[in-house]
Amino acid sequence: EVQLVESGGGLVKPGGSLRLSCAASGFTFSSYSMNWVRQAPGKGLEWVSSISSSSSYIYYADSVKGRFTISRDNAKNSLYLQMNSLRAEDTAVYYCARSNAWGQGTMVTVSS
Amino acid sequence: QLVLTQSPSASASLGASVKLTCTLSSGHSSYAIAWHQQQPEKGPRYLMKLNSDGSHSKGDGIPDRFSGSSSGAERYLTISSLQSEDEADYYCQTWGTWVFGGGTKLTVL
C-alpha cells in the first residue's frame, strides 16, 4: 500500500523557517517524481513545487520561488520542503503527493 | 495559459447520478487530467486519470460508481447511485503539470 506521511508543520513567526518532511513507503520511491501541494484555510488546492525522480528537474510556483527549496533523499525514501522567509499567506495544509497518491497533510501556520 | 474551469457547486439527490465538468482552456483540449475527491476535513484522494479520448484508469479501491468521460476540451466525472459520503469537493488537475481547477462542492440532498 502506498503511504505518504508528512511531518514538520507548526506555528512559525513571519520571516521564520520550517522544514517539512514526507516519508514514503509501499512503492519504489526513486522511480517517481514527487510534489508539494498546499491548501490555505477554506481555499482550493495550489501546487507548490515538483522534483523529478533523480532530482534533475525542479520546479516552483512563482509564489514560493526563491524562498522554498524542494529536495529528496532516495536512499531514505523521503521528500523535503525547506521553507524560508515565511509569510502569513503561506499558512496552509501542505500535502506531499505522487501523481496518484496523497499524504494526509501537515499544517503550517505563519503568525506573530 | 493553461486554465481548468469548474463550476463552484453542484447538487443531486441520494441515489441519483451527477456529472461534474472540468473545462480545459483553449489550445489544451488534448490534455489528460486527474480527478481528486476531498471529503470534509480530510486530505485529497485520487480518483482517476482521464484521457482526452475518454479512457480512464481509476485508483485502487475507487468504486465502479465513479466514471470518467471526455468531449473536446471538457472532462467529466460521473458519480452514480449517490451516497452521503460522496458529499465532497472535487478537483480536476492537469496530468503531469499540476494545474488545478477551482473545485466543485458537491452536495448530496
Interface residues (C-beta under 8 A of the other chain):
Chain A: N35 V37 G44 L45 E46 W47 S50 V93 Y95 A97 S99 N100 A101 W102 G103 Q104 G105
Chain B: A34 H36 Q38 G43 P44 R45 Y46 K49 G59 D89 Y91 Q93 W95 G96 W98 V99 F100 G101 G102 G103
